[in-house]
Amino acid sequence: MIPIIDHIQITVKDLVQAEHFYDQLMPLLGFDLAKKSKGKVDVHEFEVIEYSHPLLIFAINSPRSVFKDETPHRRRPGALHHLAFKATSKNEIDLLFPQIEAIGAQIVQPPQLYPQHGENYYALFFKDLDGIKYEIVFEERK
C-alpha cells in the first residue's frame, strides 16, 4: 500500500458560512470549483460539500444538532490538530499569503522558516472561521 490520503472530511459549525470561506480557499490550494458537489446523508444527520481534486477529496460537513453549539478545539482527544498542504516552493507560499489573508482567514503565523521543525521548513499557519488550523508548507526533503 502507498500511504496516500483519499479524502478528508472536516465538520464545521455553520455549513453555509463555511461554504463561502472554503469556496475562496480551495481554488488557492489547487481545487477546481467546477468539481464541487453537495450531498446529504440522512442516516448520519449531515450535509456535506466536497471539493474534488484527482489527488484528494476535501469535504466540509454540518455538525450533528446535539453538537452544533460546541466550539472546536484542536487539542481535544480525537480532534484534528491541524492539516498541512504541501507547496511547491517558498515563493508559492509567499504569493498565497495575502490571498489567504484576504479571504478572512485568521493568520496564526506568517510565512517564515521554522527551524524547530527542520532546517529548511518554511510555512504559513492560519485558521478558518471555526478556528480549524491549517498550514501551507514547503520543505526540501532529502
MOLIN-V717169 format. One record per helix or strand. SS is the DSSP state (2 for helix, 1 for strand). FROM is the first residue (numbers start at 1). TO is the last residue. If there is no record, write none. Layout:
ss->{SS;SS}
from->{FROM;FROM}
to->{TO;TO}
This chain:
ss->{1;2;2;1;2;1;1;2;1;2;1;1;1}
from->{7;15;33;36;42;46;56;65;83;90;106;122;133}
to->{12;28;35;41;44;53;62;67;86;102;113;127;138}
